[in-house]
Amino acid sequence: MKTASKNKQNTLANFFTKVPKSLPLNECSNTLKSLKVNALKTDKDVIDLTDESLKNDENICTNKRKIEQDENLCLKKNKTDDNDDERAIISNSSLKQTKQKTIDEFNFNDIDDEFFMDNISFNDECYSNLDFSKLERYKVENVEITSTNDIKLTVENLMLHNKGICVVKSPWNACTIHKGDVVSIQGRLCKTEEQPYWVVDWNGGLLVTNSDHLISGTTVVNSLYCSRKTVLSHMFKEQDCLPQGSKAMFIGCTVHQLLQEALSNKKTTLEEIEELFNKMKSSKDFKMQLFLENFNADEIEEEIQHFIPRIHNFMCKYVNYEDSKFHNTNQRNNTPKLNGNWQGEIVEVKDIEENIWSHKLGVKGKVDATVRVNVHNKIKTVPLELKTGKVSPLNLEHRGQVILYCMMLQELGENVDNGLLLYLRDEGHMIDVKFAEKEKRDLILLRNGLSGWLKNLTLVEPSNNISAPNLPKVINRNTCQSCPQLIACSAALRRSGDIDQLKEKHINKSLAEESTKHLTGQHLDYIFHWLGLLSLEFQMSKFSISRIWSFKPEEREAKGWCISNLKVSRSSAGKGGRWEHCLQKQNESTIISSIEKGQCVIIGNNSNIAIAMGSVIDVANNSVSVILDKDIKGFNAPIYLDIYESSSINQILMNNIGILLQNTGRADSLRKHIIEAKVPGFAAKLSSKIKKHGEDIFERLNKEQVRAILQAIAAEKYILIKGLPGAGKTTTMRALIELLARMGKKVLVTSFTHSAIDNILLGLPLLQTGDVLRLGSLRRIHPQVACFAAEDKILEDLGTNISTEMLNNAYAKKKVVGVTCLGCCHPWLERQNFDVCLVDEATQVTQAAVI
C-alpha cells in the first residue's frame, strides 16, 4: 500500500483546495486560483485571501507538482517484481486513465461510482448489519486492494459487534491500514443501480487510522509545514531554543491565565483586571516561576501590562453577563471595537482549559475557554482560542487548531459549527472560524499521516540492527536554517544515508553537513542506537490508555485499573494552581483497587473521559484524596478515577540522549568519555588542604574507604567505586560529600530512587545546618529530610513578601543538592554547574538517565 508520507504534508495547504495529480503542470496555478475564488463565493467568511497569498500558494503548488512528477518518473524507472506492496507503484494503464481526467467541479468527483461495482463484491448480510452514517470505532477484519487501488474494508463494530463492508477511495486510500487495526469510520451511502454501498471518498466521510493513538491537536497542526520537525520534537525537545522563546511562552501563559481569570470571575472593568494581575504577580507561585526561569520581573511585568487594556476591550465588547458591572449598552457601544469578523457576545463561560480526549477522532487537546455565545439571538457553544503572538488571519495552524476543538466538542454532543480565534497583541483581532467537511477531511488526513510516522518510528532490520529513525522526508526551504531541530534532523539524514540522495542544490545537502560536522559516524551510530532502544522499549511497555474507553468502569475496577462510582465530597485550592479533592464512593462501599499513593490518575465521567489529571494523595476505606490540575466539583457524578501512565519519562530519557548531539563543550566531553570511551585521568598530586579539611573525617573510615575518597578527589572526569552490599559504600559517599562541602565544592547527589537519596542525606551533618536542598515532590521525600531541605521549606522560611533576589540567594547558598536522575530536568538545575556529581546505586540507572 501507499504510505501516508505522500500527499499528507500539504493537504491543508489552503484548507479547502487540492490539485489532483491528473492536472497538467501548466494548468496548476490557474486552476488553484479559480478553486479558491469559487470557494470564497460559496462561503465568504471562511477566509480572506489576498493576491499576494495566492501567488505564494501558486508557487508552492507548482514546486510540489514538479516534485511529485519527479517521484512518479523515478517509480516507473525503478519498477520491480516485488509484490509485498501492491500499491507502491501505479500501473501504466492507471496513469493513462488518470491523465485523461478533467476537473470541472470543486468536489473532485472525477470517477463514476458505478465503475467500481465490477471489481467489488458485497455480502448482503454484512451490508445490512452496519450503518456507517455516524463516526464509530471498528476493528479491521480484512483489507482488500481492488484493481482500481481502492481499499475494501471488512470491519467489526466494537460496540455492537456486528460486521460490514466499507470502500475507501481517494484520498483516504493513501492511508496505511492493516488487519487488526482499530479505526474510526464515517461513510456516505453511495446508491447505484446494482446495489447501494458505503464509501469514504472526496465527497464525504472520515477515516481515522489508529484512532486509539491520541495526538494533541497542536501537534497535528504543527505538522502542516514540516511533519519531520514535528516527529523529531516528539522524540526530544528542541536543541537550539533561544531564551526569547521561553520568555514569550511564559508571557503567553500568564496572559492566558489572566484572561481566563477575568472570564471565570466576571471581571469586566479595567480596575478589576488590573487587580487580578496585581494579585497574580504578588503570589509566591508567580515569583517562584520567575526565579526558576531566570526572568527579570520588571521586564515581564511591563510586557504583560500591554495586554491588560486589550483584555479590557475584549471583555467590554464581547462579554455580556447580566450581573456584570459593565452591563450597559451605551458604555459597550463606546468601547473601541476589536478588528475581526465576528458579530456576537459571550453570555456564559462553561469551562476553562477544558480537557478533551476524543478516541473516535484520535486527537486530544485543551480548549482555552468553552463559552456560550449569543449570535443574532441564537445561543450556542463555541471554543475560544487565545493567541498572544502577531495577528495572522491566514494562519492555517491557528485555524486548524480551532477547527479540531470544534470537532472534539461535537463528539461530546455539542452543536458546534464555528469557533473563535482571539489575537490580543496590538489592537486585538477577533476571528470567526467557520469550517466545512473539506476542512475536517484535511485535518484528519494530516493526523493520520502523523500517526503513521509516530507508530513506526523505530524499525528492527533483518540483521537485528536498529535502523535510523523512520522520519518523513526532509523539506527544501530556507526556514530550515533557523529550525530548532536542525542538528537532530541533519544527524538523522546522515545516519540514514538519505543525504546522499539529495540534489546538490537542495538546501539541506550542505546545511546537514555543516551543522553536524562535530559528529562522527561513531557518534551517530551510538546516539541513534540508544534512541532506537528507548523507542522500542516504550512501544513494548507502553501503557494502553485505550482501556479507559474500551472497557466499562465496572470492568476496569474489577481489574484494579479504576475506582468507579465516585462523587466529590470536598475540594480546596492547593499550591501552583492545583486543586485538592476528596472523592467518595456514592454507595459508601469499600474501595478495592491496586491504585496507590503517588500514582498518576485521570478523572472522567459519563460525558468526558478525561476531565482532569493529577496524582493520588491518599487512599482510605471508601474515599480517595487526589490533587488535580483543575477544580471538578461542578461536574456531574458518577466520577471515575483511572490509572494513567505518562510518556514523560521516555521523553526525558530521549532528551538526555539528545544532549550528545549538541555542539557544545559539555556535549563534546560527554561524547569523548561515553562514546569514544576515553580513559579517565587522575591528578598526580593532591593539595595538602585536603588532609586539613578531612582529618577528623578520615579517622572514622577504614583504609580502603579513605583510599576511595582520595581517588575520587584526584579523578579529573569520573571514577567508579564498587563494593559488595554492606561494604561501606554509603558511609564512604557521605564522608566524601562532607569533605567536598568543606572544600567549598558544590555537590549534586542523585540516584534512580527517592529512598536512596534520602538515605544518604539523613546521615549528613550538613542536613540540619541548612546547607542541603532536596528537590522533588514533597510526597516522595522522607519527612525528616523534607522538614530541613525541601523547596517548600525555603518558601516557608522566606515568609510572604519574597522576591526573585531572595530566592536566588537562598538557593545559591546550598552546598549539596539531592534529586533523582529523572528529576534533573528541574528548571533551576538546568542552569547550574556543579563541581561534583555523585550517583548512588549507579547499576540501577540506565545510561540515558544518568547523562
C-alpha atoms as one frame of an Amber mdcrd trajectory, in Angstrom:
protein
   0.000   0.000   0.000   0.960   3.601  -0.255   2.126   5.047   2.976   0.758
   8.224   4.497   4.011  10.059   3.827   2.840  11.301   0.437   0.072  13.850
  -0.122  -0.396  14.481   3.612   2.134  17.171   4.454   0.486  19.823   2.301
  -3.103  18.532   2.448  -4.105  21.640   4.379  -2.241  23.925   2.008  -5.300
  26.111   1.748  -7.720  24.181   3.906 -10.152  23.565   1.142  -8.223  23.019
  -2.089  -6.200  20.198  -3.517  -4.790  19.970  -7.021  -5.310  16.462  -8.415
  -2.297  14.636  -9.761  -4.001  14.353 -13.141  -3.891  18.122 -13.704  -1.245
  19.219 -16.225   1.548  21.257 -14.724   0.912  24.337 -16.848  -2.744  24.495
 -15.680  -1.969  24.045 -11.971  -1.722  27.716 -10.998  -4.853  28.859 -12.855
  -6.969  26.001 -11.513  -5.831  26.570  -7.947  -6.726  30.222  -8.160 -10.149
  29.547  -9.658 -10.907  26.936  -6.997 -10.130  29.444  -4.290 -12.329  32.078
  -5.893 -15.229  29.616  -6.150 -14.768  28.569  -2.534 -14.809  32.199  -1.438
 -18.069  32.812  -3.289 -19.782  29.925  -1.503 -18.605  30.952   1.937 -17.134
  34.428   2.141 -16.485  34.128   5.848 -14.195  31.124   5.610 -11.039  33.011
   4.673  -9.934  36.266   3.117  -7.150  35.583   0.635  -5.008  38.389  -0.763
  -3.439  38.412  -4.198  -0.041  38.039  -2.599  -1.057  34.886  -0.723  -2.482
  33.448  -3.928   0.822  33.966  -5.674   2.726  32.326  -2.842   0.372  29.348
  -2.861   0.700  29.029  -6.628   4.472  28.869  -6.355   4.287  26.270  -3.601
   1.812  24.223  -5.610   3.946  24.395  -8.783   7.045  23.247  -6.906   5.076
  20.484  -5.195   3.671  19.210  -8.522   7.176  19.151 -10.006   8.482  17.103
  -7.068   5.558  14.671  -7.352   6.170  14.246 -11.106   9.858  13.522 -10.450
   8.855  10.916  -7.872   6.426   9.237 -10.296   9.108   9.096 -13.003  11.501
   7.561 -10.510   8.930   4.929  -9.558   8.369   3.991 -13.198  12.077   3.702
 -13.984  12.762   1.531 -10.972   9.747  -0.734 -11.242  10.437  -4.229  -9.878
   8.573  -7.531  -9.465   8.337  -7.166  -5.709   4.680  -7.697  -4.716   5.000
  -7.008  -0.991   3.356  -3.632  -1.504   0.716  -3.868  -4.195   0.053  -0.131
  -4.315   3.571   1.272  -4.165   3.733   1.553  -7.972   0.894   2.766 -10.159
   0.321   0.775 -13.331   0.745   2.359 -16.761  -2.943   1.861 -17.519  -3.960
   3.642 -14.318  -1.645   6.511 -15.201  -3.226   6.847 -18.639  -6.724   6.878
 -17.128  -5.676   9.437 -14.553  -4.149  11.775 -17.135  -7.374  11.777 -19.166
  -9.498  13.044 -16.276 -10.538  16.689 -16.042 -11.572  18.689 -13.059 -14.758
  20.675 -13.637 -16.230  20.676 -10.154 -14.820  21.605  -6.771 -15.974  18.336
  -5.182 -13.403  16.370  -7.275 -15.999  13.762  -8.167 -13.808  12.624 -11.061
 -14.696   8.904 -11.130 -18.054   7.309 -11.639 -19.054   5.320  -8.558 -20.681
   2.609 -10.661 -17.321   1.920 -12.324 -16.164   0.160  -9.170 -19.045  -2.242
  -8.878 -17.436  -4.652 -11.369 -14.464  -5.075  -9.076 -16.122  -5.088  -5.655
 -18.299  -7.880  -4.326 -20.563  -7.344  -1.313 -22.203  -9.645   1.121 -25.838
  -8.639   1.665 -25.739  -9.653   5.310 -22.601  -7.601   6.017 -24.049  -4.540
   4.311 -27.369  -4.664   6.154 -25.816  -5.135   9.583 -23.821  -1.889   9.689
 -24.734   1.756   9.394 -21.673   3.969   8.757 -23.572   7.254   8.802 -22.095
   8.194  12.211 -18.448   8.157  13.237 -17.847   4.920  15.162 -14.881   2.745
  16.127 -14.262  -0.527  14.284 -11.752  -3.340  14.257 -10.417  -4.205  10.807
 -11.177  -7.838   9.953  -9.889  -7.833   6.383  -8.144  -5.488   3.935  -8.566
  -5.989   0.198  -6.981  -3.837  -2.510  -9.103  -3.553  -5.646  -7.825  -3.228
  -9.205  -8.587   0.495  -9.017  -6.346   0.931  -5.948  -9.285   1.393  -3.604
  -9.474  -0.386  -0.263 -12.331  -2.702   0.609 -12.514  -2.939   4.400 -14.361
  -5.613   6.310 -14.807  -4.309   9.837 -16.478  -5.170  13.133 -18.215  -2.543
  15.240 -16.519  -2.541  18.648 -19.734  -1.666  20.471 -22.367  -3.724  18.648
 -20.017  -6.485  17.401 -21.712  -6.705  14.016 -19.749  -6.689  10.761 -19.921
  -4.851   7.482 -18.028  -3.564   4.451 -16.905  -0.056   3.567 -14.997   1.036
   0.448 -12.177   3.533   0.967 -11.386   5.687  -2.069  -9.080   8.613  -2.798
  -7.698  10.454  -0.882  -8.264   8.090   2.041  -6.842   5.072   0.220  -3.341
   6.526   0.733  -3.642   5.729   4.469  -1.897   2.614   5.742  -4.376   0.107
   7.184  -3.656  -3.409   8.444  -5.786  -6.271   9.643  -6.375  -5.922  13.384
  -6.118  -2.118  13.395  -8.673  -0.060  15.287 -10.115   2.652  13.049 -12.974
   5.131  13.133 -15.198   5.360  10.069 -17.980   7.654   8.955 -19.175   6.886
   5.440 -21.759   8.018   2.966 -24.241   5.722   1.257 -23.485   5.522  -2.438
 -26.590   4.433  -4.366 -26.096   2.551  -7.606 -28.372   0.622  -9.947 -26.961
  -2.712  -8.813 -26.709  -2.216  -5.045 -26.012   0.683  -2.639 -22.800   0.545
  -0.635 -20.919   2.582   1.944 -17.955   4.633   0.801 -15.408   7.132   2.170
 -14.080   9.473  -0.530 -13.619  13.099  -1.549 -17.328  13.778  -1.347 -17.910
  12.651   2.221 -16.959  10.544   5.188 -13.995  10.280   7.544 -11.432   7.572
   8.186  -9.301   7.801  11.337  -6.462   5.277  11.382  -5.068   4.024  14.704
  -7.783   6.010  16.462  -6.677   4.744  19.898  -3.477   6.740  19.389  -4.395
  10.190  20.705  -2.344  13.032  19.238  -2.657  16.565  20.554  -4.368  18.999
  18.227  -1.405  21.365  18.480   0.925  18.604  17.313  -1.331  17.821  14.355
  -1.450  21.385  13.030   2.247  21.940  13.732   2.992  19.194  11.217   1.318
  21.189   8.446   4.521  22.722   7.104   7.100  20.158   8.243   5.990  16.816
   9.630   9.648  15.799  10.051  10.177  18.565  12.599   7.021  17.530  14.446
   8.149  13.903  14.732  11.624  14.966  15.931  10.036  17.262  18.528   8.083
  14.240  19.742  11.407  12.465  20.363  13.247  15.218  22.192  12.875  18.897
  22.868  14.253  21.485  20.518  18.031  21.696  20.649  18.638  25.351  19.871
  15.817  27.103  21.719  16.522  30.769  22.284  15.864  32.352  25.707  13.427
  34.726  23.992  11.291  31.732  23.103  10.774  30.610  26.675  10.189  34.219
  27.734   7.457  34.651  25.129   5.916  31.369  26.255   5.887  32.498  29.892
   4.247  35.815  28.962   1.722  33.988  26.801   0.828  31.574  29.598   0.418
  34.440  32.071  -1.837  36.409  29.706  -3.880  33.255  29.091  -4.314  32.810
  32.825  -5.244  36.471  33.294  -7.942  36.371  30.592  -9.283  33.074  31.916
  -9.477  34.505  35.443 -11.334  37.549  34.121 -13.795  35.350  32.215 -14.471
  32.870  35.005 -14.721  35.553  37.722 -16.708  38.010  35.562 -14.154  40.818
  35.878 -15.029  43.315  33.149 -13.702  46.681  34.345 -10.120  47.831  33.856
  -9.639  48.206  37.618 -10.815  44.654  38.281  -8.479  43.192  35.641  -5.513
  45.173  36.995  -6.371  43.949  40.470  -6.322  40.356  39.175  -2.851  40.855
  37.727  -1.536  42.528  40.892  -2.749  39.573  42.901  -1.180  37.186  40.415
   2.245  38.832  40.318   2.449  39.095  44.123   1.841  35.365  44.618   4.672
  33.033  45.636   3.996  30.771  42.679   4.472  33.603  40.179   7.702  34.811
  41.792   8.969  31.254  42.057   8.382  30.728  38.358  10.203  33.953  37.513
  13.170  32.785  39.570  13.244  29.265  38.124  13.178  30.595  34.555  15.689
  33.345  35.440  13.498  36.160  34.116  13.670  39.828  35.028  10.497  40.614
  36.976  10.242  44.239  35.778  10.586  43.269  32.103   7.948  40.567  32.386
   5.537  42.870  34.208   5.977  45.589  31.581   5.268  43.136  28.764   2.104
  41.821  30.418   0.837  45.331  31.205   0.491  45.952  27.446  -2.142  43.214
  27.240  -4.368  44.453  30.071  -6.135  47.206  28.016  -6.657  44.650  25.228
  -8.260  42.216  27.673 -10.448  45.025  28.978 -11.573  45.964  25.463 -12.382
  42.341  24.724 -14.382  41.934  27.931 -16.311  45.132  27.289 -17.104  44.493
  23.656 -17.754  40.775  23.583 -18.727  39.663  27.098 -22.224  40.365  28.369
 -23.004  38.955  31.814 -26.386  40.032  33.143 -24.918  40.668  36.592 -21.786
  42.349  35.222 -20.829  45.836  36.332 -20.398  46.660  32.666 -23.877  45.604
  31.603 -24.580  48.944  29.967 -25.363  49.312  26.262 -24.048  52.872  25.930
 -20.747  52.011  27.543 -20.415  48.910  25.374 -21.028  50.941  22.219 -18.358
  53.464  23.249 -15.752  50.733  23.684 -13.161  50.590  20.856 -14.084  47.705
  18.562 -11.602  44.901  18.017 -10.780  44.015  14.438 -12.288  40.851  13.037
 -15.411  39.391  11.513 -17.403  38.110  14.485 -20.671  39.755  15.484 -21.874
  38.316  18.754 -21.387  38.293  22.523 -20.313  35.819  25.176 -23.048  35.204
  27.723 -21.621  32.305  29.744 -18.322  30.556  30.425 -18.915  26.803  30.516
 -15.338  25.714  31.227 -11.752  26.950  31.339  -8.940  24.779  29.955 -11.434
  22.070  29.063  -9.520  18.839  28.571 -10.923  16.648  25.779  -9.803  13.200
  24.649 -11.615  12.110  21.501 -10.995   8.406  20.960 -13.051   8.467  17.779
 -11.085  11.289  16.160  -7.762  10.133  17.604  -6.934  13.615  18.940  -6.807
  15.356  22.295  -6.438  18.933  23.466  -7.231  21.662  25.958  -9.622  24.423
  24.948  -8.646  27.817  26.389 -12.293  28.589  27.097 -15.541  26.861  26.195
 -18.185  29.591  26.066 -21.869  30.084  25.322 -22.457  32.893  22.838 -25.413
  34.844  21.512 -25.294  35.469  17.771 -28.390  37.009  16.198 -30.467  35.910
  19.226 -29.303  32.337  18.883 -27.455  30.722  21.828 -24.795  28.127  21.078
 -21.500  26.716  22.401 -18.157  27.568  20.777 -14.470  27.145  21.652 -12.445
  30.306  22.237  -8.722  30.124  21.492  -6.393  32.922  22.613  -3.165  33.888
  20.828  -0.684  36.418  22.163   1.521  36.464  19.057   1.174  38.530  15.915
  -2.212  38.795  14.267  -2.420  36.273  11.449  -5.906  35.829   9.959  -4.462
  33.427   7.362  -2.504  31.331   9.873  -3.574  27.819   8.965  -2.114  26.303
  12.122  -4.262  28.515  14.349  -7.371  27.960  12.255  -6.761  24.217  12.172
  -6.403  24.109  15.940  -9.759  25.841  16.436 -11.472  23.531  13.928 -10.116
  20.464  15.740 -11.522  21.839  19.010 -14.884  22.266  17.284 -14.762  18.665
  16.083 -13.898  17.406  19.577 -16.749  19.382  21.126 -19.094  17.908  18.522
 -18.038  14.441  19.684 -19.016  15.469  23.236 -22.517  16.196  21.954 -22.270
  19.969  21.469 -23.834  21.560  18.409 -20.747  23.451  17.245 -20.389  24.876
  13.745 -17.723  27.539  14.313 -15.042  28.669  16.763 -13.468  31.932  17.904
  -9.831  32.930  17.484  -8.752  35.903  19.585  -5.465  37.756  18.976  -4.658
  40.164  21.812  -1.423  41.738  20.552  -1.525  45.220  19.004  -5.145  46.387
  18.666  -6.643  42.942  19.012  -8.392  40.773  16.464 -11.452  38.533  16.860
 -11.936  35.997  14.075 -14.938  33.790  13.480 -13.531  30.454  12.273 -16.054
  28.595  10.173 -15.431  25.226   8.606 -16.933  22.620   6.328 -16.453  18.918
   5.641 -13.389  19.569   3.492 -11.512  21.166   6.378 -12.385  18.256   8.657
 -11.234  15.857   5.954  -7.871  17.558   5.507  -7.162  17.748   9.230  -7.897
  14.063   9.741  -5.718  13.177   6.744  -2.933  15.218   8.319  -3.483  13.473
  11.645  -3.464  10.015  10.024  -0.143  10.654   8.321   1.450  11.854  11.545
   0.104   8.865  13.469   1.682   6.524  10.945   5.109   8.087  11.405   4.921
   8.098  15.196   3.726   4.499  15.320   6.568   3.197  13.132   9.302   5.491
  14.424  11.816   2.680  15.045  12.215  -0.473  12.992  14.404  -3.536  13.558
  16.264  -4.631  10.445  16.524  -8.313   9.399  20.094  -8.276  10.741  18.654
  -7.345  14.182  20.233  -3.916  13.902  18.131  -0.920  14.894  17.521   1.352
  11.943  17.771   5.107  11.915  14.509   6.810  12.900  11.794   6.348  10.297
  11.108  10.019   9.557   9.127  11.973   6.952  11.071  13.323   4.003  13.178
  16.399   4.538  11.742  19.602   3.063  13.661  22.128   0.973  13.039  25.576
   2.430  15.166  28.456   3.629  13.471  28.244   7.034  15.455  25.035   7.642
  18.452  27.202   8.514  16.767  28.530  11.655  14.919  25.352  12.615  15.417
  24.388  16.299  15.601  20.735  15.211  18.292  21.384  12.598  21.035  19.304
  14.249  18.739  16.364  15.024  17.223  16.457  11.527  20.638  16.637   9.863
  22.075  13.891  12.057  19.196  11.564  11.136  19.666  12.482   7.477  23.327
  11.444   7.663  22.674   8.318   9.728  20.028   7.009   7.322  22.137   7.762
   4.248  19.327   9.849   2.742  21.688  12.803   2.464  23.353  11.088  -0.497
  20.024  11.085  -2.352  19.618  14.867  -2.124  20.457  17.026  -5.118  23.418
  19.368  -4.788  21.124  22.406  -4.902  18.965  21.062  -2.044  19.402  23.415
   0.910  19.833  20.546   3.369  22.655  18.973   1.384  25.215  21.493   2.607
  23.256  22.501   5.704  23.250  18.979   7.134  26.968  18.508   6.609  27.840
  21.864   8.140  25.541  21.588  11.173  26.776  18.089  12.113  30.474  18.336
  11.274  31.239  17.951  15.001  29.650  14.483  14.948  31.450  11.399  13.640
  29.879   8.237  12.280  30.657   6.542  15.595  28.763   9.266  17.442  25.714
   8.948  15.182  25.622   5.145  15.449  25.713   5.302  19.252  23.145   8.086
  19.611  20.555   6.598  17.247  21.122   3.102  18.608  20.142   4.353  22.070
  17.224   6.363  20.700  16.013   3.236  18.944  16.317   1.141  22.113  14.327
   3.687  24.092  11.668   3.873  21.397  11.329   0.086  21.207  11.175  -0.226
  24.983   8.464   2.421  25.143   6.445   0.696  22.410   6.659  -2.676  24.163
   5.896  -1.414  27.668   3.520   1.367  26.664   0.517   1.686  28.904  -2.670
   1.116  26.921  -4.735   4.201  27.582  -7.422   2.793  25.268  -8.703   0.553
  28.055 -10.393   3.628  29.557 -12.864   3.760  26.658 -12.690   0.085  25.669
 -13.953  -1.308  28.990 -16.849  -0.299  31.194 -15.993   1.314  34.565 -17.117
  -1.783  36.459 -14.869  -3.983  34.312 -11.876  -1.679  34.807 -12.492  -1.600
  38.554 -12.638  -5.412  38.693  -9.184  -5.499  37.062  -7.777  -2.958  39.556
  -7.339  -0.200  36.981 -10.090   2.100  38.162 -12.175   3.336  41.085 -15.719
   3.938  39.854 -18.950   5.454  41.173 -17.311   8.400  42.964 -18.571  11.848
  43.904 -16.752  14.997  45.070 -17.173  15.380  48.817 -14.893  18.430  49.120
 -12.349  20.458  47.149  -9.872  23.214  48.006  -7.278  25.283  46.187  -3.733
  23.955  46.519  -0.317  25.275  45.531   0.723  26.074  41.985  -2.817  26.408
  40.633  -3.709  22.826  41.574  -6.769  21.599  43.464  -7.066  19.044  46.240
 -10.174  16.863  46.168 -11.686  14.149  48.294 -13.631  11.687  46.139 -16.013
   9.396  47.978 -17.873   6.270  46.920 -21.513   7.186  46.239 -22.767   3.987
  47.860 -20.098   4.196  50.600 -18.740   0.784  49.585 -15.175  -0.237  50.320
 -12.542   0.651  47.732 -10.811  -2.438  46.354  -8.111  -1.332  43.947  -4.384
  -1.551  43.244  -4.183   2.242  42.955  -1.581   3.553  45.387  -0.395   6.832
  46.827   1.620   8.900  44.342   0.233   7.270  41.190  -0.794   9.420  38.238
  -4.529   9.292  37.578  -7.093  10.683  35.183 -10.600  11.730  36.194 -13.626
  11.311  33.944 -17.382  10.866  33.914 -20.052   9.664  31.507 -19.742  12.809
  29.384 -15.970  13.281  29.215 -13.409  10.513  29.791 -10.639  12.972  30.698
 -11.888  15.908  32.756  -8.703  16.400  34.771  -5.359  14.808  35.576  -3.333
  14.574  38.766  -1.956  12.185  41.371  -3.182  10.273  44.402  -2.501  11.755
  47.843  -4.113   9.045  49.926  -6.483   6.070  49.633  -8.910   5.449  52.519
 -11.587   2.831  53.135 -14.299   4.383  50.961 -12.643   7.550  49.643  -9.553
   8.695  47.775  -7.752  12.053  48.027  -6.213  13.475  44.865  -4.540  16.664
  43.686  -5.679  17.736  40.219  -4.912  20.369  37.604  -8.444  21.844  37.864
 -11.440  22.032  40.159 -14.001  19.325  39.294 -16.635  19.987  41.951 -19.088
  21.250  39.319 -19.006  18.090  37.201 -21.758  15.522  37.342 -21.355  12.242
  39.205 -20.618   9.415  38.902 -16.921  10.171  38.546 -14.298   7.614  37.551
 -10.650   7.560  38.579  -8.303   5.616  36.274  -4.592   4.852  36.460  -2.629
   6.841  33.890   0.992   6.426  32.871   2.561   9.435  31.201   5.131   9.247
  28.411   7.183  11.988  30.089   9.822   9.550  31.397  10.583   8.325  27.892
  10.804  11.913  26.663  13.237  12.808  29.477  15.478   9.888  28.515  15.388
  10.837  24.826  16.167  14.456  25.719  19.213  13.252  27.641  20.489  11.311
  24.638  19.765  14.375  22.521  22.339  16.300  24.590  25.034  14.251  22.834
  24.010  15.869  19.530  24.750  19.395  20.694  27.790  21.356  19.544  28.925
  22.483  22.996  31.974  21.878  25.175  29.962  19.838  27.654  28.481  17.648
  24.928  31.912  17.159  23.359  33.310  15.981  26.704  30.412  13.560  27.148
  30.923  12.129  23.669  34.628  11.543  24.305  34.127   9.715  27.586  30.866
   7.887  26.862  31.038   7.058  23.155  34.767   7.093  22.470  35.484   5.515
  25.889  38.362   7.842  26.695  40.324   6.539  29.700  39.815   8.798  32.740
  42.797  10.656  34.150  43.848  11.334  37.730  45.841  14.155  39.304  49.399
  13.168  40.218  49.329  15.134  43.490  46.652  16.350  45.887  46.627  19.573
  47.852  47.734  19.423  51.468  44.493  21.267  52.350  42.601  18.026  51.815
  44.245  16.475  54.864  43.498  19.576  56.893  39.827  19.652  55.877  39.274
  15.926  56.260  41.441  14.848  59.165  38.524  14.113  61.505  36.571  12.515
  58.665  39.366  10.097  57.793  39.581   8.949  61.399  36.063   7.465  61.105
  36.908   5.427  57.999  38.984   2.359  57.242  41.964   2.331  54.885  40.021
   1.319  51.749  37.363   3.957  52.317  39.995   6.699  52.706  41.717   5.480
  49.547  38.429   5.596  47.620  37.784   9.190  48.762  41.257  10.364  47.760
  40.961   8.669  44.381  37.593  10.345  43.828  39.055  13.781  44.570  42.022
  13.075  42.272  39.777  11.999  39.362  39.737  14.532  36.541  36.437  13.384
  34.980  34.899  10.334  36.633  35.549   7.324  38.855  33.627   4.135  39.614
  33.531   2.820  43.173  32.378  -0.783  43.509  31.658  -2.826  46.586  29.511
  -5.643  47.909  26.379  -4.877  49.961  27.460  -3.808  53.445  30.985  -2.902
  52.332  30.516   0.728  53.398  29.777   2.485  50.104  27.060   4.721  51.594
  29.301   5.688  54.519  32.101   6.496  52.069  29.759   8.643  49.976  28.564
  10.625  52.997  32.154  11.249  54.048  33.070  12.354  50.515  30.120  14.776
  50.394  31.077  16.284  53.730  34.712  16.710  52.671  33.800  18.300  49.334
  31.437  20.740  51.082  34.262  21.789  53.456  36.463  22.380  50.407  33.860
  24.793  49.019  32.658  22.483  46.276  29.067  22.362  45.047  27.804  18.762
  45.065  24.877  17.109  43.273  23.690  13.842  44.837  21.465  11.704  42.650
  20.107   8.190  42.244  17.253   6.443  40.485  15.070   6.268  43.627  13.991
   8.836  46.197  14.761   6.453  49.060  18.422   6.072  48.055  18.940   9.857
  48.049  17.165  10.358  51.368  19.173   7.522  52.916  22.399   9.395  52.128
  21.141  12.829  53.186  19.740  11.591  56.510  23.257  10.700  57.706  24.789
  14.044  56.716  25.593  16.560  59.482  25.008  19.260  56.839  21.303  18.407
  56.694  20.423  20.286  59.880  22.634  23.293  59.097  20.540  24.441  56.138
  23.217  23.662  53.541  21.210  20.923  51.781  18.455  21.330  49.173  16.185
  18.406  48.341  14.269  18.755  45.065  11.235  16.687  44.159   7.635  16.030
  45.087   7.085  16.597  48.797   5.014  13.411  48.997   8.005  11.353  47.788
  10.588  12.839  50.170  11.327  11.359  53.603   9.645  13.535  56.283  12.899
  14.042  58.219  14.608  15.276  55.057  11.641  17.391  53.956  11.465  19.365
  57.200  15.016  20.638  56.658  15.721  20.663  52.939  12.568  20.632  50.737
  11.757  23.559  48.414   8.615  24.266  50.430  10.823  24.788  53.484  12.720
  27.541  51.656   9.498  29.359  50.768   8.255  28.982  54.322  11.444  30.447
  55.786  11.394  33.433  53.413   7.898  34.477  54.501   5.164  36.080  52.431
   6.939  39.117  50.968   9.550  37.405  48.814  11.415  38.470  45.690  13.401
  36.717  42.976  16.609  38.086  44.542  15.739  36.492  47.888  15.036  33.186
  46.206  18.260  33.356  44.230  20.297  33.946  47.388  18.508  31.168  49.258
  19.180  28.610  46.530  22.737  29.756  45.806  23.993  29.115  49.344  23.048
  25.430  49.265  26.218  23.314  49.147  24.534  19.965  48.494  21.545  19.316
  46.216  19.704  15.989  46.142  17.417  14.957  43.272  16.554  11.788  41.355
  18.054  11.206  37.898  14.686  11.778  36.256  14.137  14.904  38.344  17.261
  16.600  36.985  15.151  18.392  34.365  14.258  20.897  37.104  14.466  24.424
  35.553  16.880  25.728  38.191  19.217  22.756  37.778  19.472  23.277  34.035
  21.431  26.486  34.540  23.635  25.240  37.403  27.214  23.974  37.161  28.165
  21.532  39.913  31.768  20.727  40.803  30.980  17.081  41.567  28.054  14.774
  40.792  27.654  11.594  42.852  25.395   8.780  41.586  24.372   6.207  44.195
  23.216   2.727  43.132  24.501   3.531  39.644  23.915  -0.009  38.351  20.157
   0.593  38.656  20.309   3.622  36.345  20.380   3.414  32.561  22.987   5.420
  30.718  20.258   7.547  29.161  19.010   8.545  32.625  22.402   9.390  34.113
  23.651  11.684  31.323
